[in-house]
Amino acid sequence: MQFEYYALRRAELSNVFRELDQAAITLDQAKDKQIREEAKNLMERAAHEALKIDPHLSYLWFWARKEEAEKEESERTSEIANSIRHIWHKGQQTRSIPDAFQLSPDVSAVKYMPPLSFMLCIRFKLQKPYISKDERDFYLLDNPIRKEKIFQAPMVAATSWKGALRAALWQLGYKENNEIAIRLLGNPRDSDKHRAGRLYFYPTFFDKIGLEVLNPHSRETGVGERGPILMECVPEGVGTLLLLYVPFGPVKQKENERRAEVAQDLEALAEGVQAMLTTYGFGGKISSGFGTAYDKLAGESKLALRAELPDEATPATTSPETGQPTPALPRYLVSTTQLHPDFCQPDGGLKLEAQYQVLVESRGQKYTKNDRQLYAKAKSWWAREGQQPAEAAIQKSESEADPAAIETLSVSEWTFSSLSEMRALAQSVAARLREVSEA
């Protein structure tokens, strides 16, 4: 199929190739300044026409002829090829993918995922250009960067992110048989177990393309061996790394065990992502420092977790009216007018003690005397201050209820501005997850 396609393109380019050949011969032989100028203009117009049909085939056609031609013709065809490449590079533009396609979801979409799922969105800035290898057979350069097929936007494929993260984790000591690495990324391809990982990677798209010039030198003579090599790259720009974690596992796994695993995975993931972006790199030529990013991020980055977390300690504050310290809220309240969700029915009423006991035990905890006392305090507060406002709120919500509304677990979101801050945040969230699993 490709052979027939490029044969058709070659036939369409035949007239343009003749014009380029004739213009190059005239330019080479003419001594009159005006004739040479006209030949240059003709070559430029013909090169533009060639670019409209297929720039890569046009360039490769003349470059292949250069390799087989005599010296004089070789120089002429080389000049034609270089003129095509120059005009192509000068007019090259990158189209960004419209936001309307929503190829990458917002982190708030984690509310539709199973409990304990989380999404990590990182807006990083490249410190060194990103280099990769596209799979195109015909291209004007030997080293094209990988692009999205429709909009031709340079990209980091999801599989590339996965491979780069696996390599970074391996460097950090999470080898192939490490349980955390297997949970996150699955078994290696040569494994017989075929276990999928909990991480889902989204591709990253950029909106700029540049050129890097590499000139490999001989270690013995110190002289360039084959001349400069042009490589497409993404210059120092901004990209978004988006990860989704879904903690699937054994059906009968206890809640506290699952939470402990999620805490471990979150810490390891944060450590691996930081090392991958700042130290080990992603893409090609990483041993030369390409494909690394700054620790400071380029924009607001987020972590969103769908889970019930223990409340952080509420510090005492000072009342602006009296100047006296305001005591911390009791554990059964989230505000001075609202019960903690653990004690509330879906309709806003107070749970029965049996329902509260089931909730506590579903978290792998024993229902103790302290739990009974806490429920008694919540019930007393409800009878004293919460029942009438709640009933009024229920009546109002029933009149304004949206039949399409879906009850979901609460989603906690945090923002961070650097990869170091992200890692510290992951450790803090993991500690709160363990508080429940170890209780």
N, C-alpha and C positions, 0 to 999 in steps of 0.2 A: 504493500500500500504506500509506504513512504517513497519507494523508488518511483512509482508512477506519479506521485505528487510532485517530487522535485524534477522529474523529467518534464512535466507540464510547465512548471515554473521556469525551467531552463529555456523552453521554447518561447515563453512570453518575454524572456529577457534577451533573446537573440539580437533584436534590433538595437537595444540599448548597449549590448556588449560591442557591437560593431562601431557604434558612435564613440564609445570609450576608447576602443583600439585606434580609430582614426584620429581622434583628438590627441591621444598620447603620441602617435607617430608624428603628427604635425608639430606638436610642441617640442619634440625631440630634434626635429630636422630644421625647423624654421629659425631664421636668424633675425628676421624683422620683428621689432618689438610689438607692433600692432597685431601681427599675425599670431605671435605667441600669446598675447593677451586674449585674442578671440578663441584660441585653442583651449586656454585655461577655463574660460567661461563655458565653452561647449562641454568640456570634461565635467565641470561642476554641475551643469544642468543634467547631463546624462547620469551622473552619479546620484542626483536627487531622484531621477526616474527609477533607477535601479533600487533605491531604498524603498520606494513606494511598493514595489513588487515583492522583493525579498532581499533585505540587506545582507543577511548571513550567507545565502547562496551566492550572491554577487561577489562578496569579498572572498569566499573560499574558492570560487571558480578562478579568479585571477591569481590567488595565492598558490593554487595547485599548478597553474601554468608556469608560474615563476620558478617552481622547483625543477621543472623539466626543460625550461627554455635555455637558449644560449645566453651569454652574458648580456648582450645589448638588449635583447627582448626581455630578459629577466629583470633588468633594471626598470624597463618601461612598465611591465605588468605589476611590478612591486609598487611603482608610483601610483598606478591606478588603484590597487588594493588599499594603499595607505590613504588615498583621497576619499575612498568610500568609507573607510573606518573613521576618518576625521569628521566627515559630515555626519555620519551616524552618531558618533559620540557627542558632537556639538548639539544635535537636535534631540538627543535622548531625553525623554521625560518619564517620570514615574507617576502612575495614577494611584491615588489612595482608594481603598475600598469604602464605598459609602456607608455611613452609620446605619442606614435603613436596613441593611442586610443582617445586622446584629449577629455576626459570626461568633462573637464572644459575649456571653451573657453578663449581666450585672451580678455582683456577689449576693444581692438580695434574693436571687433565684434559689439560694440554698434552702429557703423555707419549704420548697417542694421536694426536698430530698429526705431520706430516712433520718431518724434521730442520730445525733453525734456526727453528722456530715459537716464538712466545713469547706469554704472556698478561700483561696489566697490570691489576691490581686496585687502585683508588684509593678510599679511604673519605674523602670530602670533607665539609666542613661549610659550609653556605651562609652567606655574609656579608650578602647582601641577598636578599629573597624571590625565588623563581622564578615567572615568569609565562609562560603559554602560551595557546594558543587551541584549544579543542575543536571538534569538527565537528558537534555536536548542533544540530538545527534548533530545538527547543523547550527552553528552559532559563530558569530563574527570573532569572538574571543575564545581562546582555549579553555578559559576558566570562568564560565558564567555563574552568577549567583542563582540560587534556587528562587523561583518566582511562583506566585499563584497563577494558575493557568488562564483565568479569564481576564483579570485586571492587570496581570503582570507586575504585581506589587512584590517586592522582595520579602521573603518570609523565613521564619524558623519553623520547620514542621513539628508537629506534636511528637513524632517519633524521635526527632533530633533532640528535643528537650528531654525526653525520657532517657535516651542514651547518655546525654551529658550529665544528667543527675545521677544515673547509675554509676558512671565513672567517678564522679565527685564523692559519692558515698563510699565507693570502694577505696578511694584514697584516704578517707576518714576512718577506715577500719570496718565498714559494713560490707563484708565480703559476700560472695554469691550465696553462701548457705546461711547468712545471717537472717534471723527470723524477721527483724524489722524491715530489712531490705526486701525480703520476699513479700511481706504484707504490703509494702508500698508499691513495689514495681512488678511483683510476680516472679515466677521462676525464669531463669535464663532459657533461651530457645532450645538448648540441647538437653534440657531436663525432661524426664519422663512424666512428671507430675502435672504439668500444664495448669498451673495455678495462676489466675489473673491477679493483678495488683489492685489496690484500692484507689490509686491515684489515676485521674483522668487529666490529660494534658490538652490544652488548647493551642493552636498555632499562634505565632506572633507575626504581625505584619508591620512593615516599615514603609516610609513614603519617600525615601531617597536612595539613589544608587551613585556610587563613586567608583573610581579606579585606583587600585594599588599597583605599584610597579616594583616587582621583585627582580633582583639581579644576582642569581646564585654565583658564587665565586669558587674557584678551585682551591682546595685546601693546600695544595702543593705550590701552585704558582701565585695564588692570590688574584688571578685574572678572571673576569667573567667568562663562563664556559659557553653559554648559548645566547647571550644577550638578554636584554630586559624582558620580563614576562609580565604581561598585563592581566590583572585579575579584577573582576568585578567584586565590589564589596558594598556594605552598608557603612557609610561614614559615621562619625560620632553623633548618633541621633538618639531618639527616645523610643522605647518599645514597652510592651505590656506582657508580662508573664502571668498567665491565669491557670490556676490549678484547682481541681475539684477532688475532694476526698470523700469516699463513701465507704463506711466501715462494715461491709458485708462480711459474714463469717458463719460459724456454726449456728443453726437455728436455736438450739437450746442453750446457747452461751449466756451466762449470767450478765446482768447489767453492769455490775462492778468490774467484772473481768474485761468487758468491752471498753468501758471507760478507761481502764488502766492501759489497754492497748492503744487507744486513741491518743492518750497523753504521751506515750512513748513515741508514737508515729509523728505527732506534731512537733516534738522537740527535734527528732532526727531530721525531719523534712526541713525545718528552719535552718538547722546547721548545714545540711547539704546544699540548700539553695544559696545560702550566703557564700559557701566555699565555691560553688559552681560559678557564680556570677563574678566574684571578686578575685579568685585565686586560680582556679583550674580552667575556666573559660568554656565556651561552647562554640561549635562550628569547626571550621578548618584552621590549620596553622596555629593551634592553641599553644604549641610548644614555643612559638615565637611571640606569644603575648597577645595574639588576636582574640577577639570575642570575649573581652572582659568588660565589666561595668564598675561604676563608682559605688562605694558603700552608701553615699548619700543619694537618695532617690529623687526622681525628676518631678514627681507629683504625689498627690494623696494616694497612698496604698492602703489596702484594707485586708482584714481577716474577719470572716463571718462564720459563726459556729451555731448550728441548730441544736441546742441542748439546754437543759435546765442546769444552771450553775449555782453553787452556794453563794449567798450574798456576801459581798465584801464588807468588812467591818465599817460601820458608819461612824465617822469621827464626830465628837461633840463640837457643836458650832456655837457662836455667840449671837444672841438675839439682838437685832439692831435697835429694838425699842428699849429693852431693859439693860442691855450690856451684860446679861448673865448667861452662863453657858447653857446651851440647850442639850438635854441628855440624848444619848443614842436611842434609836427606835428599838422596841422589843422585837424579838425574832419573828413574831407572828404578824408583823406589819411591814409594809413596804413604804407607807407614808402615814401621816397622822390620821388619814381618813380612809385607808384602804388596807384590807387584809392581804397577807402573803398568798400568792396563787396556790400554794400547797393546801390551803384551807378552803378554797373557793370552789363552788360548783361551776360548771360551764355557763350557767345562767346568772352567775354572780352571787348566789346564795351560799350559805355555810354548809360545808360537807358534814356528813355524819361521821362520828368517831370511827366507825368500822371502815368507812371509805378512806379516811386519813391513814388508818392502820395498814390497809392494803397498799396504799401509795408508799409508805415507809418501807414495808417489807419487799415491795417490788424493786427497790434499790439495793437489795441485798443486806439490809439492816434489820436488827431486832427492834421490836416495838417495846420500848422500855418505860420505866416509870417517868423519866424526864419527858418522853414524848406525850404521855397521858397528861402530865401537868401543863405542858405547852398547849395542848389542844384545849384543856379546860380554860386557860387564860384567853385563848382566841375566842372560845365560845362566850365567855363572860363579856369580852369587849364587844362582840357582835350583838349580844342582847342589849348592851348598854348604849352603843354609839353607831353601830354599823348597819343594823337591820333596816331601819326606815329609809336612809339614803339609798341603800342598795335596791329596795323595792321600787323606789321612784325611778332609779336608773334603768331597772328592768322594763318598767312600763314605757319609758321613753325609747329604749332600744327596740322594743317590739313594734312600736309605731314607725320606726325608721329602719327596720331590719332589711338587710340586703339578702335575698334568698340565695344568691350565688356565693355568699361569704363562706370561707372554708376555715375551720378551726385548725390552727397549727401551733406547734411548740414555739416558744419564744426564740428569736434569733438574736444573738449578741454580736455586735460589730465593734471592731477596734480599728483605729487608724495608726499609721506609723510613717516616719519620714526617712528612715535609713534601714539598711539591712541589719545592722547591729541592734537597732531598736526592735526590729521584727523578731529577732532571736530571743531577746529578753522578754518580749510580749508572749511568745510561744511558751517559754518556760513558766511564765506567770499563769497562763491559761491552763497549761498542763497540771500545774500544782492544784488549781481549783477543781479540775476534773478528778484528781486523785483524792481530794478531800471527801468526795462522795463515795468513790470506790473503796476507800479504806475505812469508811465510817462503820 
